Amino acid sequence: MKFSGFCLAMAGLVLPIAANAQVMFDTTRVTCADYLAMSSTDARLFSAFISGWFNQKIGHVTVDLNEYERNVANVRSWCATNPRETVFAGLQRATGTSGK
């Protein structure tokens, strides 16, 4: 019984340490060059996340998949000519918002 209590206590000490090993990723600092260099899978995930996050911030609550695809293509096109800009800055310019 004491051994299982000891194992439980050790797990309680080790698990919080493992949870702090997560990677921090600041999406507002991703440049267009970074975005265009992502693998297709990573670019799709990033696009979906940033689209959802940004749209929520500006108050859009609906999803139009056709519009989403157009927006992603527009952002990629804009990024091709502005590789040093951040993707977030491009979204702000395109929507005329500050991201609130």
N, C-alpha and C positions, 0 to 999 in steps of 0.2 A: 504494500500500500504506500509506503514511504517513497519507493522508487517511482511509482506513477505520479505522485505529487511533485517529485523532483523534476521529472520529465516535463510535466505541465508548466512548472515554474520556469524552466529553461526555455521552453517554447514561447512563453509569454515575454521573455527577455529578448529572444532572437527575432521573432516575427516583426516587431516594430522597426528594428534595424533594417531588415530586408525591405520593408515598405518604403523607407526613405531613399532607396536606391533608384527611384524613378528618375527619368530624364526630363528636364525642363526644356520646353520648346516654345520660344516667343514667336507666334505667328505674325505679329506686326513687323518683325524685322526680316522676314523672308524677302529677298530681292527677286526681281524678275528672272535674273540669271540663275538663281537657286531653283526657282520654280520650273524653269524650262529644262534644267539639268536633272530633275527628278525622274525616277522610273515612271512608267505609265501608271503602275499601281499606286505609287506614292502620290503622283500628281492628281489622280482621281480622288484619293482619300483627302488630300489637302484641299482640293477644290470643293468637295462636299462639305468639309468642316468649315472652311472659311466662308462659304456661301451661307450656310445655316447660321453661323455665328453673326456675320455681318448683317444679314437680313433681319435677324431678331433684334439687333441693336438699333436698326433704323425703323423698326415697327412693322415690317412685312411678316405676315403670318400665314400666307398661302404658298404652295409649291406648284409651279408650272414647269414640268420637266422639259418641255420644248424651249421655254425661255431660259431655263438653267443651262441647257446645252449651248444655246446661242451666247449666253453670258460668258461661259467658260471659253468658248472659241474667241470671243472678243477680247477677253483678258489675255489669253495666250498671244493673240495677234499684237495687242498693245505692248505686251512684255517683250516681244521680239524686237521692237524698235526702242524700248526703254529698259535695257538690261540692268541699269544701276538703280532704278527706282524700286521701291518696295511694292509688292502686290497690294498691300493694304492702301497705299497712297493712290494707286490706280483705281481701286474700288471707290475710294472717297471722291476722286475727281469725276469718275463716271456717274456717280449718283448725286454729286453736289452736296455731300454730307460730310460731317466730321466723325462719323461713327458713333456719336453721342457717347 
